[in-house]
Amino acid sequence: YVSTPLNKPRDMYVYVPADYQNYKDRNFPALYLRHGGGDHESSWIKDGRAAVILDNLIASGKATPMIIVMTNGLTDGSWAGGSTVEGMNILEEELLTDIIPTIEKRYRIKRDKENRAIAGLSMGGGQSYVIGLRNLDKFSYIGQFSAGIMADGNFNHNNYTPGVMADPRNINRQLKLLWISCGTKDPRFEGHQSFVEDLIKRGVSCEFHQSNYGHEWEFWRQQLRDFAQRLFK
């Protein structure tokens, strides 16, 4: 596809469940899954084993058959380009203007917010949280796995998600699930605890998940496995 804000072609990976081929008259929900800093659009397939995880979950009846869309979350090749307010603005425009319309044109996709989720790890977790909250009319599920930007003590909702925290009840009404997670061995863990405590004090409904891992793929694969089972029920 061509990225409008970056004015260049970009690649994406799309996971399609077996039922997509078996049931030609069926439309499917979509999870927009974002990678971390230093990775790229293929990382959730090659390192995260997303296709294997979803194939197994769907085959065992634990997850709803869904399409997973994986795109590049870098704007200039740096972590900062995918984590600053300016970078988030570019990535949000690209997602809404180019990626989602391309997917909904090329694939049999359910186009309502109840059948659309966004999630990611580390840098991509921050992107998912920010873009998801900015677009509560478009996403019903948000997953944030180990995002440093939320755990360094400097995150400012007024800068990244202006006006959203003014009405926590609206967040709770709009979202079916706000999933936040971090490994207990990750240096970001204590920051995540504080971040979640702040959300709860504000009146935002969320879930905090943890297990005995660091900032590593083993934890993120586990998070995808568990998060996917909660989607589109």
Biotite code that builds the C-alpha atoms (Angstrom):
import biotite.structure as struc

atoms = struc.array([
    struc.Atom([0.000, 0.000, 0.000], chain_id="A", res_id=1, res_name="TYR", atom_name="CA", element="C"),
    struc.Atom([1.070, 3.646, -0.293], chain_id="A", res_id=2, res_name="VAL", atom_name="CA", element="C"),
    struc.Atom([1.397, 5.583, 2.955], chain_id="A", res_id=3, res_name="SER", atom_name="CA", element="C"),
    struc.Atom([-0.207, 8.983, 2.495], chain_id="A", res_id=4, res_name="THR", atom_name="CA", element="C"),
    struc.Atom([1.629, 10.836, 5.306], chain_id="A", res_id=5, res_name="PRO", atom_name="CA", element="C"),
    struc.Atom([5.007, 9.281, 4.441], chain_id="A", res_id=6, res_name="LEU", atom_name="CA", element="C"),
    struc.Atom([4.450, 9.429, 0.670], chain_id="A", res_id=7, res_name="ASN", atom_name="CA", element="C"),
    struc.Atom([6.011, 6.035, -0.031], chain_id="A", res_id=8, res_name="LYS", atom_name="CA", element="C"),
    struc.Atom([5.015, 2.386, -0.502], chain_id="A", res_id=9, res_name="PRO", atom_name="CA", element="C"),
    struc.Atom([4.977, 0.195, 2.597], chain_id="A", res_id=10, res_name="ARG", atom_name="CA", element="C"),
    struc.Atom([4.533, -3.535, 3.185], chain_id="A", res_id=11, res_name="ASP", atom_name="CA", element="C"),
    struc.Atom([2.077, -5.300, 5.453], chain_id="A", res_id=12, res_name="MET", atom_name="CA", element="C"),
    struc.Atom([1.567, -8.888, 6.546], chain_id="A", res_id=13, res_name="TYR", atom_name="CA", element="C"),
    struc.Atom([-1.947, -10.291, 6.811], chain_id="A", res_id=14, res_name="VAL", atom_name="CA", element="C"),
    struc.Atom([-2.840, -13.483, 8.665], chain_id="A", res_id=15, res_name="TYR", atom_name="CA", element="C"),
    struc.Atom([-5.946, -15.180, 7.285], chain_id="A", res_id=16, res_name="VAL", atom_name="CA", element="C"),
    struc.Atom([-7.578, -18.050, 9.224], chain_id="A", res_id=17, res_name="PRO", atom_name="CA", element="C"),
    struc.Atom([-8.487, -21.314, 7.504], chain_id="A", res_id=18, res_name="ALA", atom_name="CA", element="C"),
    struc.Atom([-12.186, -20.487, 7.786], chain_id="A", res_id=19, res_name="ASP", atom_name="CA", element="C"),
    struc.Atom([-11.642, -17.528, 5.464], chain_id="A", res_id=20, res_name="TYR", atom_name="CA", element="C"),
    struc.Atom([-11.051, -19.976, 2.622], chain_id="A", res_id=21, res_name="GLN", atom_name="CA", element="C"),
    struc.Atom([-13.627, -22.496, 3.806], chain_id="A", res_id=22, res_name="ASN", atom_name="CA", element="C"),
    struc.Atom([-16.537, -20.070, 4.183], chain_id="A", res_id=23, res_name="TYR", atom_name="CA", element="C"),
    struc.Atom([-16.571, -17.709, 1.210], chain_id="A", res_id=24, res_name="LYS", atom_name="CA", element="C"),
    struc.Atom([-19.749, -15.942, 2.323], chain_id="A", res_id=25, res_name="ASP", atom_name="CA", element="C"),
    struc.Atom([-18.478, -15.006, 5.789], chain_id="A", res_id=26, res_name="ARG", atom_name="CA", element="C"),
    struc.Atom([-16.916, -11.720, 6.907], chain_id="A", res_id=27, res_name="ASN", atom_name="CA", element="C"),
    struc.Atom([-14.321, -11.680, 9.692], chain_id="A", res_id=28, res_name="PHE", atom_name="CA", element="C"),
    struc.Atom([-13.230, -9.380, 12.522], chain_id="A", res_id=29, res_name="PRO", atom_name="CA", element="C"),
    struc.Atom([-9.777, -7.815, 12.419], chain_id="A", res_id=30, res_name="ALA", atom_name="CA", element="C"),
    struc.Atom([-6.941, -7.328, 14.889], chain_id="A", res_id=31, res_name="LEU", atom_name="CA", element="C"),
    struc.Atom([-4.396, -4.644, 13.974], chain_id="A", res_id=32, res_name="TYR", atom_name="CA", element="C"),
    struc.Atom([-1.197, -5.916, 15.616], chain_id="A", res_id=33, res_name="LEU", atom_name="CA", element="C"),
    struc.Atom([1.857, -3.662, 15.990], chain_id="A", res_id=34, res_name="ARG", atom_name="CA", element="C"),
    struc.Atom([5.534, -4.509, 16.499], chain_id="A", res_id=35, res_name="HIS", atom_name="CA", element="C"),
    struc.Atom([8.186, -3.030, 18.803], chain_id="A", res_id=36, res_name="GLY", atom_name="CA", element="C"),
    struc.Atom([11.095, -0.670, 18.216], chain_id="A", res_id=37, res_name="GLY", atom_name="CA", element="C"),
    struc.Atom([13.882, -2.221, 16.146], chain_id="A", res_id=38, res_name="GLY", atom_name="CA", element="C"),
    struc.Atom([11.439, -4.692, 14.571], chain_id="A", res_id=39, res_name="ASP", atom_name="CA", element="C"),
    struc.Atom([9.313, -4.488, 11.444], chain_id="A", res_id=40, res_name="HIS", atom_name="CA", element="C"),
    struc.Atom([6.064, -5.652, 9.872], chain_id="A", res_id=41, res_name="GLU", atom_name="CA", element="C"),
    struc.Atom([7.156, -9.305, 9.664], chain_id="A", res_id=42, res_name="SER", atom_name="CA", element="C"),
    struc.Atom([8.291, -9.616, 13.300], chain_id="A", res_id=43, res_name="SER", atom_name="CA", element="C"),
    struc.Atom([4.973, -10.823, 14.733], chain_id="A", res_id=44, res_name="TRP", atom_name="CA", element="C"),
    struc.Atom([5.006, -13.633, 12.150], chain_id="A", res_id=45, res_name="ILE", atom_name="CA", element="C"),
    struc.Atom([8.692, -14.603, 12.252], chain_id="A", res_id=46, res_name="LYS", atom_name="CA", element="C"),
    struc.Atom([9.509, -14.009, 15.922], chain_id="A", res_id=47, res_name="ASP", atom_name="CA", element="C"),
    struc.Atom([6.076, -13.732, 17.487], chain_id="A", res_id=48, res_name="GLY", atom_name="CA", element="C"),
    struc.Atom([4.671, -16.828, 15.718], chain_id="A", res_id=49, res_name="ARG", atom_name="CA", element="C"),
    struc.Atom([1.300, -15.105, 15.515], chain_id="A", res_id=50, res_name="ALA", atom_name="CA", element="C"),
    struc.Atom([0.024, -17.413, 12.763], chain_id="A", res_id=51, res_name="ALA", atom_name="CA", element="C"),
    struc.Atom([0.907, -20.543, 14.741], chain_id="A", res_id=52, res_name="VAL", atom_name="CA", element="C"),
    struc.Atom([-0.663, -19.167, 17.917], chain_id="A", res_id=53, res_name="ILE", atom_name="CA", element="C"),
    struc.Atom([-3.909, -18.225, 16.175], chain_id="A", res_id=54, res_name="LEU", atom_name="CA", element="C"),
    struc.Atom([-4.096, -21.436, 14.150], chain_id="A", res_id=55, res_name="ASP", atom_name="CA", element="C"),
    struc.Atom([-3.879, -23.443, 17.376], chain_id="A", res_id=56, res_name="ASN", atom_name="CA", element="C"),
    struc.Atom([-6.350, -21.271, 19.293], chain_id="A", res_id=57, res_name="LEU", atom_name="CA", element="C"),
    struc.Atom([-8.920, -21.342, 16.497], chain_id="A", res_id=58, res_name="ILE", atom_name="CA", element="C"),
    struc.Atom([-8.521, -25.082, 15.887], chain_id="A", res_id=59, res_name="ALA", atom_name="CA", element="C"),
    struc.Atom([-9.167, -25.766, 19.582], chain_id="A", res_id=60, res_name="SER", atom_name="CA", element="C"),
    struc.Atom([-12.189, -23.445, 19.668], chain_id="A", res_id=61, res_name="GLY", atom_name="CA", element="C"),
    struc.Atom([-10.538, -20.988, 22.062], chain_id="A", res_id=62, res_name="LYS", atom_name="CA", element="C"),
    struc.Atom([-10.462, -17.973, 19.728], chain_id="A", res_id=63, res_name="ALA", atom_name="CA", element="C"),
    struc.Atom([-12.847, -16.487, 17.196], chain_id="A", res_id=64, res_name="THR", atom_name="CA", element="C"),
    struc.Atom([-11.495, -16.781, 13.638], chain_id="A", res_id=65, res_name="PRO", atom_name="CA", element="C"),
    struc.Atom([-10.039, -13.381, 12.809], chain_id="A", res_id=66, res_name="MET", atom_name="CA", element="C"),
    struc.Atom([-7.780, -11.598, 10.377], chain_id="A", res_id=67, res_name="ILE", atom_name="CA", element="C"),
    struc.Atom([-4.580, -10.083, 11.772], chain_id="A", res_id=68, res_name="ILE", atom_name="CA", element="C"),
    struc.Atom([-3.003, -7.086, 10.057], chain_id="A", res_id=69, res_name="VAL", atom_name="CA", element="C"),
    struc.Atom([0.669, -6.336, 10.780], chain_id="A", res_id=70, res_name="MET", atom_name="CA", element="C"),
    struc.Atom([2.233, -3.139, 9.461], chain_id="A", res_id=71, res_name="THR", atom_name="CA", element="C"),
    struc.Atom([5.411, -1.112, 9.968], chain_id="A", res_id=72, res_name="ASN", atom_name="CA", element="C"),
    struc.Atom([5.273, 1.109, 13.057], chain_id="A", res_id=73, res_name="GLY", atom_name="CA", element="C"),
    struc.Atom([8.369, 3.214, 12.320], chain_id="A", res_id=74, res_name="LEU", atom_name="CA", element="C"),
    struc.Atom([8.205, 6.589, 10.595], chain_id="A", res_id=75, res_name="THR", atom_name="CA", element="C"),
    struc.Atom([11.919, 7.390, 10.209], chain_id="A", res_id=76, res_name="ASP", atom_name="CA", element="C"),
    struc.Atom([13.624, 4.162, 11.269], chain_id="A", res_id=77, res_name="GLY", atom_name="CA", element="C"),
    struc.Atom([14.020, 5.224, 14.898], chain_id="A", res_id=78, res_name="SER", atom_name="CA", element="C"),
    struc.Atom([12.195, 4.324, 18.113], chain_id="A", res_id=79, res_name="TRP", atom_name="CA", element="C"),
    struc.Atom([11.438, 8.011, 18.661], chain_id="A", res_id=80, res_name="ALA", atom_name="CA", element="C"),
    struc.Atom([9.716, 8.241, 15.275], chain_id="A", res_id=81, res_name="GLY", atom_name="CA", element="C"),
    struc.Atom([7.220, 5.658, 16.462], chain_id="A", res_id=82, res_name="GLY", atom_name="CA", element="C"),
    struc.Atom([6.743, 7.023, 19.979], chain_id="A", res_id=83, res_name="SER", atom_name="CA", element="C"),
    struc.Atom([6.578, 10.817, 19.895], chain_id="A", res_id=84, res_name="THR", atom_name="CA", element="C"),
    struc.Atom([3.313, 12.715, 19.571], chain_id="A", res_id=85, res_name="VAL", atom_name="CA", element="C"),
    struc.Atom([4.336, 13.670, 16.027], chain_id="A", res_id=86, res_name="GLU", atom_name="CA", element="C"),
    struc.Atom([5.124, 10.066, 15.148], chain_id="A", res_id=87, res_name="GLY", atom_name="CA", element="C"),
    struc.Atom([1.816, 8.873, 16.570], chain_id="A", res_id=88, res_name="MET", atom_name="CA", element="C"),
    struc.Atom([-0.013, 11.454, 14.461], chain_id="A", res_id=89, res_name="ASN", atom_name="CA", element="C"),
    struc.Atom([1.618, 10.094, 11.305], chain_id="A", res_id=90, res_name="ILE", atom_name="CA", element="C"),
    struc.Atom([0.917, 6.467, 12.214], chain_id="A", res_id=91, res_name="LEU", atom_name="CA", element="C"),
    struc.Atom([-2.684, 7.230, 13.131], chain_id="A", res_id=92, res_name="GLU", atom_name="CA", element="C"),
    struc.Atom([-3.273, 8.957, 9.802], chain_id="A", res_id=93, res_name="GLU", atom_name="CA", element="C"),
    struc.Atom([-1.652, 6.075, 7.942], chain_id="A", res_id=94, res_name="GLU", atom_name="CA", element="C"),
    struc.Atom([-3.766, 3.486, 9.784], chain_id="A", res_id=95, res_name="LEU", atom_name="CA", element="C"),
    struc.Atom([-7.070, 5.281, 9.277], chain_id="A", res_id=96, res_name="LEU", atom_name="CA", element="C"),
    struc.Atom([-6.457, 6.698, 5.801], chain_id="A", res_id=97, res_name="THR", atom_name="CA", element="C"),
    struc.Atom([-4.498, 3.916, 4.122], chain_id="A", res_id=98, res_name="ASP", atom_name="CA", element="C"),
    struc.Atom([-4.283, 0.642, 6.026], chain_id="A", res_id=99, res_name="ILE", atom_name="CA", element="C"),
    struc.Atom([-7.826, 0.011, 7.248], chain_id="A", res_id=100, res_name="ILE", atom_name="CA", element="C"),
    struc.Atom([-9.439, 1.113, 3.939], chain_id="A", res_id=101, res_name="PRO", atom_name="CA", element="C"),
    struc.Atom([-7.009, -1.114, 2.001], chain_id="A", res_id=102, res_name="THR", atom_name="CA", element="C"),
    struc.Atom([-7.759, -4.121, 4.198], chain_id="A", res_id=103, res_name="ILE", atom_name="CA", element="C"),
    struc.Atom([-11.518, -3.563, 4.078], chain_id="A", res_id=104, res_name="GLU", atom_name="CA", element="C"),
    struc.Atom([-11.379, -3.290, 0.298], chain_id="A", res_id=105, res_name="LYS", atom_name="CA", element="C"),
    struc.Atom([-9.241, -6.382, -0.302], chain_id="A", res_id=106, res_name="ARG", atom_name="CA", element="C"),
    struc.Atom([-10.587, -8.727, 2.382], chain_id="A", res_id=107, res_name="TYR", atom_name="CA", element="C"),
    struc.Atom([-13.974, -9.798, 3.681], chain_id="A", res_id=108, res_name="ARG", atom_name="CA", element="C"),
    struc.Atom([-13.900, -7.731, 6.872], chain_id="A", res_id=109, res_name="ILE", atom_name="CA", element="C"),
    struc.Atom([-16.582, -6.750, 9.340], chain_id="A", res_id=110, res_name="LYS", atom_name="CA", element="C"),
    struc.Atom([-16.454, -2.963, 9.353], chain_id="A", res_id=111, res_name="ARG", atom_name="CA", element="C"),
    struc.Atom([-18.010, -2.023, 12.700], chain_id="A", res_id=112, res_name="ASP", atom_name="CA", element="C"),
    struc.Atom([-16.031, -1.103, 15.817], chain_id="A", res_id=113, res_name="LYS", atom_name="CA", element="C"),
    struc.Atom([-17.283, -4.169, 17.697], chain_id="A", res_id=114, res_name="GLU", atom_name="CA", element="C"),
    struc.Atom([-15.234, -6.272, 15.280], chain_id="A", res_id=115, res_name="ASN", atom_name="CA", element="C"),
    struc.Atom([-12.040, -4.220, 15.317], chain_id="A", res_id=116, res_name="ARG", atom_name="CA", element="C"),
    struc.Atom([-9.146, -4.488, 17.810], chain_id="A", res_id=117, res_name="ALA", atom_name="CA", element="C"),
    struc.Atom([-5.698, -2.923, 18.097], chain_id="A", res_id=118, res_name="ILE", atom_name="CA", element="C"),
    struc.Atom([-2.742, -4.235, 20.105], chain_id="A", res_id=119, res_name="ALA", atom_name="CA", element="C"),
    struc.Atom([1.031, -4.216, 20.154], chain_id="A", res_id=120, res_name="GLY", atom_name="CA", element="C"),
    struc.Atom([4.242, -4.825, 22.043], chain_id="A", res_id=121, res_name="LEU", atom_name="CA", element="C"),
    struc.Atom([6.680, -2.266, 23.467], chain_id="A", res_id=122, res_name="SER", atom_name="CA", element="C"),
    struc.Atom([6.737, 0.678, 21.019], chain_id="A", res_id=123, res_name="MET", atom_name="CA", element="C"),
    struc.Atom([3.719, -0.807, 19.240], chain_id="A", res_id=124, res_name="GLY", atom_name="CA", element="C"),
    struc.Atom([1.939, -1.173, 22.555], chain_id="A", res_id=125, res_name="GLY", atom_name="CA", element="C"),
    struc.Atom([2.226, 2.561, 23.100], chain_id="A", res_id=126, res_name="GLY", atom_name="CA", element="C"),
    struc.Atom([0.932, 3.165, 19.584], chain_id="A", res_id=127, res_name="GLN", atom_name="CA", element="C"),
    struc.Atom([-2.012, 0.856, 20.163], chain_id="A", res_id=128, res_name="SER", atom_name="CA", element="C"),
    struc.Atom([-2.929, 2.513, 23.452], chain_id="A", res_id=129, res_name="TYR", atom_name="CA", element="C"),
    struc.Atom([-2.731, 6.050, 22.055], chain_id="A", res_id=130, res_name="VAL", atom_name="CA", element="C"),
    struc.Atom([-4.346, 5.415, 18.672], chain_id="A", res_id=131, res_name="ILE", atom_name="CA", element="C"),
    struc.Atom([-7.001, 3.208, 20.245], chain_id="A", res_id=132, res_name="GLY", atom_name="CA", element="C"),
    struc.Atom([-8.021, 5.806, 22.841], chain_id="A", res_id=133, res_name="LEU", atom_name="CA", element="C"),
    struc.Atom([-8.035, 8.540, 20.219], chain_id="A", res_id=134, res_name="ARG", atom_name="CA", element="C"),
    struc.Atom([-10.450, 6.477, 18.153], chain_id="A", res_id=135, res_name="ASN", atom_name="CA", element="C"),
    struc.Atom([-12.946, 4.959, 20.543], chain_id="A", res_id=136, res_name="LEU", atom_name="CA", element="C"),
    struc.Atom([-15.523, 5.081, 17.752], chain_id="A", res_id=137, res_name="ASP", atom_name="CA", element="C"),
    struc.Atom([-13.388, 2.659, 15.714], chain_id="A", res_id=138, res_name="LYS", atom_name="CA", element="C"),
    struc.Atom([-11.977, 0.120, 18.197], chain_id="A", res_id=139, res_name="PHE", atom_name="CA", element="C"),
    struc.Atom([-13.628, -1.943, 20.936], chain_id="A", res_id=140, res_name="SER", atom_name="CA", element="C"),
    struc.Atom([-10.483, -3.716, 22.160], chain_id="A", res_id=141, res_name="TYR", atom_name="CA", element="C"),
    struc.Atom([-7.056, -2.308, 23.031], chain_id="A", res_id=142, res_name="ILE", atom_name="CA", element="C"),
    struc.Atom([-4.029, -4.379, 24.051], chain_id="A", res_id=143, res_name="GLY", atom_name="CA", element="C"),
    struc.Atom([-0.811, -2.847, 25.373], chain_id="A", res_id=144, res_name="GLN", atom_name="CA", element="C"),
    struc.Atom([2.113, -5.192, 26.068], chain_id="A", res_id=145, res_name="PHE", atom_name="CA", element="C"),
    struc.Atom([5.230, -3.777, 27.842], chain_id="A", res_id=146, res_name="SER", atom_name="CA", element="C"),
    struc.Atom([5.143, -0.261, 26.406], chain_id="A", res_id=147, res_name="ALA", atom_name="CA", element="C"),
    struc.Atom([7.987, 1.837, 27.795], chain_id="A", res_id=148, res_name="GLY", atom_name="CA", element="C"),
    struc.Atom([6.301, 5.135, 26.985], chain_id="A", res_id=149, res_name="ILE", atom_name="CA", element="C"),
    struc.Atom([3.554, 4.327, 29.498], chain_id="A", res_id=150, res_name="MET", atom_name="CA", element="C"),
    struc.Atom([5.975, 3.234, 32.202], chain_id="A", res_id=151, res_name="ALA", atom_name="CA", element="C"),
    struc.Atom([8.693, 5.894, 32.342], chain_id="A", res_id=152, res_name="ASP", atom_name="CA", element="C"),
    struc.Atom([6.689, 8.311, 34.497], chain_id="A", res_id=153, res_name="GLY", atom_name="CA", element="C"),
    struc.Atom([6.596, 11.012, 31.829], chain_id="A", res_id=154, res_name="ASN", atom_name="CA", element="C"),
    struc.Atom([3.528, 9.993, 29.827], chain_id="A", res_id=155, res_name="PHE", atom_name="CA", element="C"),
    struc.Atom([1.063, 12.848, 29.490], chain_id="A", res_id=156, res_name="ASN", atom_name="CA", element="C"),
    struc.Atom([-2.469, 11.976, 28.426], chain_id="A", res_id=157, res_name="HIS", atom_name="CA", element="C"),
    struc.Atom([-3.176, 15.602, 27.580], chain_id="A", res_id=158, res_name="ASN", atom_name="CA", element="C"),
    struc.Atom([-0.408, 15.527, 24.972], chain_id="A", res_id=159, res_name="ASN", atom_name="CA", element="C"),
    struc.Atom([-1.039, 12.086, 23.508], chain_id="A", res_id=160, res_name="TYR", atom_name="CA", element="C"),
    struc.Atom([-4.785, 11.631, 23.983], chain_id="A", res_id=161, res_name="THR", atom_name="CA", element="C"),
    struc.Atom([-6.157, 15.147, 24.513], chain_id="A", res_id=162, res_name="PRO", atom_name="CA", element="C"),
    struc.Atom([-9.564, 15.279, 26.137], chain_id="A", res_id=163, res_name="GLY", atom_name="CA", element="C"),
    struc.Atom([-10.014, 11.523, 26.418], chain_id="A", res_id=164, res_name="VAL", atom_name="CA", element="C"),
    struc.Atom([-9.368, 11.264, 30.160], chain_id="A", res_id=165, res_name="MET", atom_name="CA", element="C"),
    struc.Atom([-11.864, 14.045, 30.835], chain_id="A", res_id=166, res_name="ALA", atom_name="CA", element="C"),
    struc.Atom([-14.630, 11.442, 30.580], chain_id="A", res_id=167, res_name="ASP", atom_name="CA", element="C"),
    struc.Atom([-13.470, 8.024, 31.861], chain_id="A", res_id=168, res_name="PRO", atom_name="CA", element="C"),
    struc.Atom([-17.059, 6.765, 31.729], chain_id="A", res_id=169, res_name="ARG", atom_name="CA", element="C"),
    struc.Atom([-17.028, 7.223, 27.967], chain_id="A", res_id=170, res_name="ASN", atom_name="CA", element="C"),
    struc.Atom([-13.888, 5.085, 27.725], chain_id="A", res_id=171, res_name="ILE", atom_name="CA", element="C"),
    struc.Atom([-15.598, 2.371, 29.761], chain_id="A", res_id=172, res_name="ASN", atom_name="CA", element="C"),
    struc.Atom([-18.741, 2.547, 27.621], chain_id="A", res_id=173, res_name="ARG", atom_name="CA", element="C"),
    struc.Atom([-16.843, 2.406, 24.347], chain_id="A", res_id=174, res_name="GLN", atom_name="CA", element="C"),
    struc.Atom([-14.294, -0.312, 25.132], chain_id="A", res_id=175, res_name="LEU", atom_name="CA", element="C"),
    struc.Atom([-15.083, -3.938, 25.748], chain_id="A", res_id=176, res_name="LYS", atom_name="CA", element="C"),
    struc.Atom([-11.511, -4.548, 26.905], chain_id="A", res_id=177, res_name="LEU", atom_name="CA", element="C"),
    struc.Atom([-8.502, -2.413, 27.831], chain_id="A", res_id=178, res_name="LEU", atom_name="CA", element="C"),
    struc.Atom([-5.696, -4.932, 28.396], chain_id="A", res_id=179, res_name="TRP", atom_name="CA", element="C"),
    struc.Atom([-2.363, -3.793, 29.848], chain_id="A", res_id=180, res_name="ILE", atom_name="CA", element="C"),
    struc.Atom([0.511, -6.139, 30.622], chain_id="A", res_id=181, res_name="SER", atom_name="CA", element="C"),
    struc.Atom([4.176, -6.283, 31.549], chain_id="A", res_id=182, res_name="CYS", atom_name="CA", element="C"),
    struc.Atom([6.582, -8.978, 32.653], chain_id="A", res_id=183, res_name="GLY", atom_name="CA", element="C"),
    struc.Atom([7.670, -8.847, 36.291], chain_id="A", res_id=184, res_name="THR", atom_name="CA", element="C"),
    struc.Atom([11.357, -9.047, 35.242], chain_id="A", res_id=185, res_name="LYS", atom_name="CA", element="C"),
    struc.Atom([10.950, -6.151, 32.807], chain_id="A", res_id=186, res_name="ASP", atom_name="CA", element="C"),
    struc.Atom([12.493, -2.848, 34.026], chain_id="A", res_id=187, res_name="PRO", atom_name="CA", element="C"),
    struc.Atom([9.180, -1.276, 32.963], chain_id="A", res_id=188, res_name="ARG", atom_name="CA", element="C"),
    struc.Atom([7.141, -3.339, 35.421], chain_id="A", res_id=189, res_name="PHE", atom_name="CA", element="C"),
    struc.Atom([6.972, -0.908, 38.353], chain_id="A", res_id=190, res_name="GLU", atom_name="CA", element="C"),
    struc.Atom([6.132, 1.907, 35.954], chain_id="A", res_id=191, res_name="GLY", atom_name="CA", element="C"),
    struc.Atom([3.291, -0.189, 34.586], chain_id="A", res_id=192, res_name="HIS", atom_name="CA", element="C"),
    struc.Atom([1.961, -0.796, 38.077], chain_id="A", res_id=193, res_name="GLN", atom_name="CA", element="C"),
    struc.Atom([1.903, 2.952, 38.726], chain_id="A", res_id=194, res_name="SER", atom_name="CA", element="C"),
    struc.Atom([0.355, 3.628, 35.327], chain_id="A", res_id=195, res_name="PHE", atom_name="CA", element="C"),
    struc.Atom([-2.471, 1.159, 35.949], chain_id="A", res_id=196, res_name="VAL", atom_name="CA", element="C"),
    struc.Atom([-3.047, 2.513, 39.468], chain_id="A", res_id=197, res_name="GLU", atom_name="CA", element="C"),
    struc.Atom([-3.414, 5.984, 37.960], chain_id="A", res_id=198, res_name="ASP", atom_name="CA", element="C"),
    struc.Atom([-5.941, 4.747, 35.406], chain_id="A", res_id=199, res_name="LEU", atom_name="CA", element="C"),
    struc.Atom([-7.990, 3.075, 38.141], chain_id="A", res_id=200, res_name="ILE", atom_name="CA", element="C"),
    struc.Atom([-7.923, 6.268, 40.230], chain_id="A", res_id=201, res_name="LYS", atom_name="CA", element="C"),
    struc.Atom([-9.238, 8.146, 37.200], chain_id="A", res_id=202, res_name="ARG", atom_name="CA", element="C"),
    struc.Atom([-12.101, 5.655, 36.956], chain_id="A", res_id=203, res_name="GLY", atom_name="CA", element="C"),
    struc.Atom([-10.900, 3.844, 33.830], chain_id="A", res_id=204, res_name="VAL", atom_name="CA", element="C"),
    struc.Atom([-11.740, 0.137, 33.685], chain_id="A", res_id=205, res_name="SER", atom_name="CA", element="C"),
    struc.Atom([-8.742, -1.947, 32.645], chain_id="A", res_id=206, res_name="CYS", atom_name="CA", element="C"),
    struc.Atom([-7.044, -5.273, 33.261], chain_id="A", res_id=207, res_name="GLU", atom_name="CA", element="C"),
    struc.Atom([-3.379, -5.639, 34.249], chain_id="A", res_id=208, res_name="PHE", atom_name="CA", element="C"),
    struc.Atom([-1.671, -8.908, 33.352], chain_id="A", res_id=209, res_name="HIS", atom_name="CA", element="C"),
    struc.Atom([1.780, -10.019, 34.425], chain_id="A", res_id=210, res_name="GLN", atom_name="CA", element="C"),
    struc.Atom([3.993, -13.093, 34.479], chain_id="A", res_id=211, res_name="SER", atom_name="CA", element="C"),
    struc.Atom([7.573, -13.999, 35.289], chain_id="A", res_id=212, res_name="ASN", atom_name="CA", element="C"),
    struc.Atom([9.289, -12.702, 32.142], chain_id="A", res_id=213, res_name="TYR", atom_name="CA", element="C"),
    struc.Atom([11.355, -9.764, 30.976], chain_id="A", res_id=214, res_name="GLY", atom_name="CA", element="C"),
    struc.Atom([11.109, -7.631, 27.854], chain_id="A", res_id=215, res_name="HIS", atom_name="CA", element="C"),
    struc.Atom([11.037, -10.665, 25.554], chain_id="A", res_id=216, res_name="GLU", atom_name="CA", element="C"),
    struc.Atom([9.104, -12.561, 22.906], chain_id="A", res_id=217, res_name="TRP", atom_name="CA", element="C"),
    struc.Atom([8.162, -15.399, 25.232], chain_id="A", res_id=218, res_name="GLU", atom_name="CA", element="C"),
    struc.Atom([6.054, -12.947, 27.219], chain_id="A", res_id=219, res_name="PHE", atom_name="CA", element="C"),
    struc.Atom([4.548, -11.240, 24.144], chain_id="A", res_id=220, res_name="TRP", atom_name="CA", element="C"),
    struc.Atom([3.582, -14.559, 22.558], chain_id="A", res_id=221, res_name="ARG", atom_name="CA", element="C"),
    struc.Atom([1.836, -15.436, 25.810], chain_id="A", res_id=222, res_name="GLN", atom_name="CA", element="C"),
    struc.Atom([0.051, -12.094, 25.796], chain_id="A", res_id=223, res_name="GLN", atom_name="CA", element="C"),
    struc.Atom([-1.154, -12.530, 22.222], chain_id="A", res_id=224, res_name="LEU", atom_name="CA", element="C"),
    struc.Atom([-2.391, -16.026, 23.084], chain_id="A", res_id=225, res_name="ARG", atom_name="CA", element="C"),
    struc.Atom([-4.369, -14.784, 26.084], chain_id="A", res_id=226, res_name="ASP", atom_name="CA", element="C"),
    struc.Atom([-5.577, -11.493, 24.579], chain_id="A", res_id=227, res_name="PHE", atom_name="CA", element="C"),
    struc.Atom([-6.808, -13.154, 21.379], chain_id="A", res_id=228, res_name="ALA", atom_name="CA", element="C"),
    struc.Atom([-9.080, -15.469, 23.355], chain_id="A", res_id=229, res_name="GLN", atom_name="CA", element="C"),
    struc.Atom([-10.983, -12.450, 24.700], chain_id="A", res_id=230, res_name="ARG", atom_name="CA", element="C"),
    struc.Atom([-11.700, -10.840, 21.345], chain_id="A", res_id=231, res_name="LEU", atom_name="CA", element="C"),
    struc.Atom([-14.921, -10.723, 19.348], chain_id="A", res_id=232, res_name="PHE", atom_name="CA", element="C"),
    struc.Atom([-16.943, -12.944, 21.673], chain_id="A", res_id=233, res_name="LYS", atom_name="CA", element="C"),
])
